[in-house]
Amino acid sequence: MKTELVSQEKNVVKIKAEVEAERFENAVKDVVKEISQKANIKGFRKGKVPRNVIELYFGKESLYREALEDLIPEVVEEIKDEYELELVAEPKVKVQSELKEGSPIVLEIEYEVMPEVELPDLEQIEVPMLKPVVTDEMVEKVINDLRERNAEYADIEEDRPIKEDDIVAVKAIAQVQRDENDDSERFEFEGKEMDDTIDLSANYLDATIKNDLIGQTVGSTVTSTVTHPDDGSELAGKQIAYTIEIKSIKKKVLPELDEEFLKKVGAEGKTLEEFKTQIREQLQKNLQARAKSDAISLALQQITSMAKVEVPDRMVERELHSLLHEEEEKVKQSYNLTLEEYAKQSGIDFEEYKNSLRKQAYNRVLNSLVLEELTKRFEIKVAPDDIKAYVARMANSYNISPEKLSAFIASDQDRLYKVSYDIMTEKTLEKILEHVKVKELEKEEYESALKELLEKLKATSTEEAEQVSSNEARGGNDDVSSDSDRADG
């Protein structure tokens, strides 16, 4: 097979291929043989149908097209290997010659390949990392949170009005207010009695309901009308009247820090001081993990902002298409609306919203390309033990057996590929801090260094956003076919 590089523009490579006449003829013969063995043609046994009869039934052009369809994947793969191409999408093939036996077949194949990424000198990148310090106040907060979670509620016997920090047991009925001519279907909750407990100190409680309840007494009934928030739902902006009967006033009773409390929180057999030590150790681990994660994120942001790479418009458009599809599905599931309908109801400019998603898409692609290059630089590989450890960790999270999860993952090639990709990404991110300068700082120094770094990164991201807008103004690329943005294989 003869091949010739026709053009290379950015990350799109066009290659002309001339498939030998003999190879095409053999492909046609294979198609005829296969049809002969499978076709039910009256008067002929399977495998004994002559070619002229097959051509009569199926047409010569049909045989040629099928032979070409069989040949194309082989040709595409051979050229990919010959030119050592790293693909990010399915190649596009154009036939540039007449399909006939005795003549070579000329194809033009367009490959979209991984763009070149030039990483900065990682050793010159400095990353601030917060020195993890566990204070007594942090430990006490955990203890207090556990007491709150295990609190009980007791009725207040005292005959008094409701105060602003009380907890009130109520029976409520909700009714959506409508115009006289509104015959729309009623919501399921309307007119039904609901038992509820209202914490008047809660931040999420509507101020109208809180104010209407304060000063009331047990046995009284109050009507409170609130406006449903503009959340894009069918209730958005509607007035809802709640008829609330006050059943009792309750007080929160926190448990004592005794053996019974320790037993409830999984510290049976420990003293309170031993439990506090356990909390302190866990907090230290959590803070260390968070500090490391934040440092990795800051390092990656710097590497990405300093990397030299021309992000292909096609990859951004495909990622945008994927993001729009994700958002469309969320809105449809939550509100049974299209994305444009939801934006209109919510007062969102749809084009501005699309532009914000385009910037997200650009950043996703850029981060992906930089991570790919880092993975190559660090020579990251996924070993069977890595998959085993990942499966064990995920099985523990989902509370299922590792064997069952492993079988589920192995049963689907795409699923297995995604797991391998996730592991590779994790290992790459873990490796970053070994190659940059990490500076562990006390809180005050850290906050100062972080502010300075974020301002620097913000300035860089503004330049990138302008680049995205510039690309959009040029029209980008409308090819949003479904394919992978990762390197092939």
Disulfide bonds with the S-S distance in Angstrom:
none
